[in-house]
Amino acid sequence: MPRVIHFEIPADNPERAVTFYEKVFGWNINKWEGPADYWLAMTGPDDVPGINGAIIRRADRGTVTYALDVPSVDEFTQRIVEAGGSVMTPKMPIPGVGWHAYCKDTEGNTFGIMEADPSAR
């Protein structure tokens, strides 16, 4: 069963948001070395229930989004469309991590799906 595995918080000023979440919640946040304005947020130790996420520069999505771990982005994008949702961004690689796509549910809420694949390029 797919589970929520990641969240993204959009920000007009990501550096300001990083300072806020570090100060208020004590999160450990570091800029990702990848090609995007993306700050990875560790919200607690791995042996404690919860999920980690990121702060992103605000884009068209504009709301907090989450990602679900799926065995196949291709299979689940098809299932999403068949159930009345839509695919906002096609399957894309996150190098060394896996495959990702942004989708919308029937209510217009944005979410991501993520297929783990360290060989993704």
Residue, then its C-alpha position, 0 to 999 in steps of 0.5 A: m500500500p503506498r504511503v506518504i514518504h515526503f513533503e514539500i513546503p513552498a516559499d517565496n524566500p526559501e532561506r527565510a523559511v529555512t531559518f523559520y523551520e530550524k528556529v521553531f521546530g529544530w529541523n536540520i535543513n541543508k541545501w540539496e546539491g542538485p540542480a534545483d532550489y531545494w532544501l532537504a529538511m530532516t524533521g527527526p531521527d530515522d528511528v522515530p515515526g514521521i517523515n522528512g521533506a523539503i523547502i522549495r522555491r514557490a512555483d505554480r503549485g503554491t501549497v504544501t505537497y506530499a509524495l507517495d512511495v509507489p513501485s512504478v511511476d508509470e503504473f500509478t500515473q495511469r491509475i491516477v488518470e483512470a480514477g479522474g486525476s491528472v498528471m501535472t509533470p511527466k515522469m522525471p529522474i531525480p539522479g541517484v534517487g528515483w523517478h518522480a511525477y507531480c499529479k492532481d487528485t479529483e479535487g485539484n490537490t497536488f501530490g507527488i509519486m516517487e519510484a525508488d531507483p538509485s540508477a535513475r539519471 
